[in-house]
Amino acid sequence: MKHNLKNRRKGVAKRLEAQLESGVKPVKKQPGKTEPLTDKDIKRINKELKILAGPFTKYQKKNRKFNTESLP
């Protein structure tokens, strides 16, 4: 499972970096159309890349909406 998580994180990081390089994002409900990234989008993507670059900590795991550790 951990191996799959690493591959998923690498794939997400690669797609986000490509989106930053291109400077555009897809428009929802309009396939094939794009619009330029806003400053808010760029900040969000950079924040996500920073999180993906770090280790998957217990803190992040506990802050998920559904925590399986609390189940009996």
C-alpha positions in Angstrom: 0.0 0.0 0.0 2.8 2.4 0.9 4.4 1.8 -2.6 1.1 2.7 -4.3 0.8 5.9 -2.2 4.3 7.0 -3.2 3.5 6.5 -6.9 0.2 8.4 -6.6 2.0 11.3 -4.9 4.6 11.4 -7.6 2.0 11.4 -10.3 0.0 14.2 -8.6 3.2 16.3 -8.1 4.1 15.8 -11.8 0.7 16.9 -13.0 0.6 20.0 -10.7 4.1 21.0 -11.9 3.0 20.7 -15.5 0.0 22.8 -14.8 2.2 25.5 -13.2 4.5 25.5 -16.2 1.6 25.8 -18.7 -0.1 28.5 -16.7 -3.6 27.4 -17.5 -6.2 25.2 -15.9 -9.2 23.3 -17.3 -12.6 24.9 -17.1 -15.2 22.8 -15.3 -18.1 21.4 -17.3 -16.5 22.6 -20.6 -14.1 19.9 -21.9 -11.2 21.1 -23.9 -11.4 24.7 -22.7 -8.8 26.3 -20.4 -8.4 29.6 -18.5 -5.2 31.2 -17.0 -4.2 30.4 -13.5 -5.0 33.0 -10.9 -2.7 34.1 -8.1 -4.9 32.1 -5.7 -4.5 29.0 -7.9 -0.7 29.4 -8.0 -0.5 29.7 -4.2 -2.7 26.6 -3.7 -0.7 24.5 -6.1 2.6 25.6 -4.5 1.2 24.7 -1.1 0.1 21.2 -2.3 3.5 20.6 -3.9 5.1 21.4 -0.6 2.9 19.0 1.3 3.5 16.2 -1.3 7.2 16.7 -1.1 7.2 16.0 2.7 6.7 12.7 4.4 3.2 11.4 5.1 3.0 12.1 8.8 0.6 10.9 11.6 -0.6 14.5 11.8 -1.9 14.4 8.3 -3.4 11.0 8.8 -5.3 12.1 11.9 -6.8 15.1 10.2 -8.5 13.0 7.5 -12.3 13.2 7.5 -12.6 9.4 8.1 -10.1 8.0 10.6 -10.1 4.1 10.6 -8.0 4.0 13.8 -11.0 5.1 15.9 -13.0 2.1 14.8 -13.5 -0.8 17.3 
